[in-house]
């Protein structure tokens, strides 16, 4: 695996424009564009990339709306590697 960790959504978009990714993990409260905006951009310009949201917020998230935005699943903090691995196998095989 090759991975990138970037501090801003602007940096994420730059990486997305120059590399192809199988999966992207983004914070629900990502600054500037936001997780949903970034997911829409990825859906439109990087077809095939799976988007997963990470959040510590335990409220209800309407998964049908998230799916329409291009978000494939939600991970809740604190993260466990086993959960990341499970979600990767479910969505990427």
C-alpha positions as CSV (number, residue, x, y, z in Angstrom):
1,X,0.0,0.0,0.0
2,X,1.0,3.6,-0.6
3,X,-0.6,6.2,1.6
4,X,-0.6,9.9,1.9
5,X,-1.7,12.0,4.9
6,X,-2.4,15.7,4.1
7,X,-3.4,18.5,6.4
8,X,-6.0,20.3,4.2
9,X,-8.6,19.5,1.6
10,X,-6.7,21.6,-0.8
11,X,-3.7,19.4,-0.4
12,X,-6.0,16.3,-0.8
13,X,-7.3,17.7,-4.1
14,X,-3.8,18.2,-5.3
15,X,-2.9,14.6,-4.5
16,X,-6.1,13.4,-6.1
17,X,-5.2,15.2,-9.3
18,X,-1.8,13.7,-9.5
19,X,-2.3,10.2,-8.2
20,X,-5.0,7.5,-8.4
21,X,-6.4,6.1,-5.2
22,X,-8.4,3.0,-4.3
23,X,-9.7,4.6,-1.1
24,X,-9.7,7.9,0.7
25,X,-10.4,8.5,4.4
26,X,-11.6,12.0,5.3
27,X,-12.7,13.6,8.5
28,X,-16.4,14.5,8.6
29,X,-15.5,18.0,9.7
30,X,-12.8,18.6,7.0
31,X,-12.1,22.2,6.6
32,X,-12.7,24.3,3.5
33,X,-14.6,21.8,1.2
34,X,-15.9,19.4,3.9
35,X,-16.1,15.7,3.7
36,X,-19.3,15.7,1.6
37,X,-17.8,18.3,-0.8
38,X,-14.6,16.3,-1.1
39,X,-16.6,13.1,-1.7
40,X,-18.6,14.8,-4.5
41,X,-15.4,16.0,-6.1
42,X,-13.9,12.5,-5.9
43,X,-17.1,10.9,-7.3
44,X,-17.1,13.3,-10.3
45,X,-13.3,13.4,-11.1
46,X,-11.8,10.2,-9.7
47,X,-14.3,7.5,-10.5
48,X,-13.8,4.3,-8.7
49,X,-12.2,5.7,-5.6
50,X,-14.0,4.7,-2.4
51,X,-14.6,7.5,0.2
52,X,-14.8,6.7,3.9
53,X,-15.7,9.3,6.5
54,X,-14.1,9.3,9.9
55,X,-15.9,11.0,12.8
56,X,-16.1,11.2,16.6
57,X,-19.6,12.5,16.4
58,X,-22.1,9.8,17.5
59,X,-25.2,11.3,16.1
60,X,-27.4,9.9,13.3
61,X,-26.0,10.1,9.8
62,X,-28.4,9.5,6.9
63,X,-26.4,6.9,5.0
64,X,-28.7,7.1,2.0
65,X,-27.7,10.8,1.6
66,X,-24.1,10.1,2.2
67,X,-24.2,7.4,-0.5
68,X,-25.6,9.9,-3.0
69,X,-22.7,12.2,-2.1
70,X,-20.2,9.5,-2.9
71,X,-19.4,8.3,0.7
72,X,-19.2,4.6,0.9
73,X,-19.1,4.1,4.7
74,X,-18.5,5.8,8.1
75,X,-15.9,4.9,10.7
76,X,-16.3,6.1,14.2
77,X,-13.5,7.2,16.6
78,X,-11.7,5.8,18.3
79,X,-10.6,3.8,15.3
80,X,-9.4,0.2,15.4
81,X,-7.2,-1.2,12.7
82,X,-9.4,-4.2,12.5
83,X,-12.4,-2.0,11.6
84,X,-10.3,-0.3,8.8
85,X,-9.2,-3.6,7.5
86,X,-12.8,-5.0,7.5
87,X,-14.2,-2.0,5.7
88,X,-11.3,-2.2,3.1
89,X,-12.1,-5.9,2.4
90,X,-15.8,-5.2,2.2
91,X,-15.5,-2.4,-0.4
92,X,-12.3,-3.3,-2.2
93,X,-12.1,-7.0,-2.0
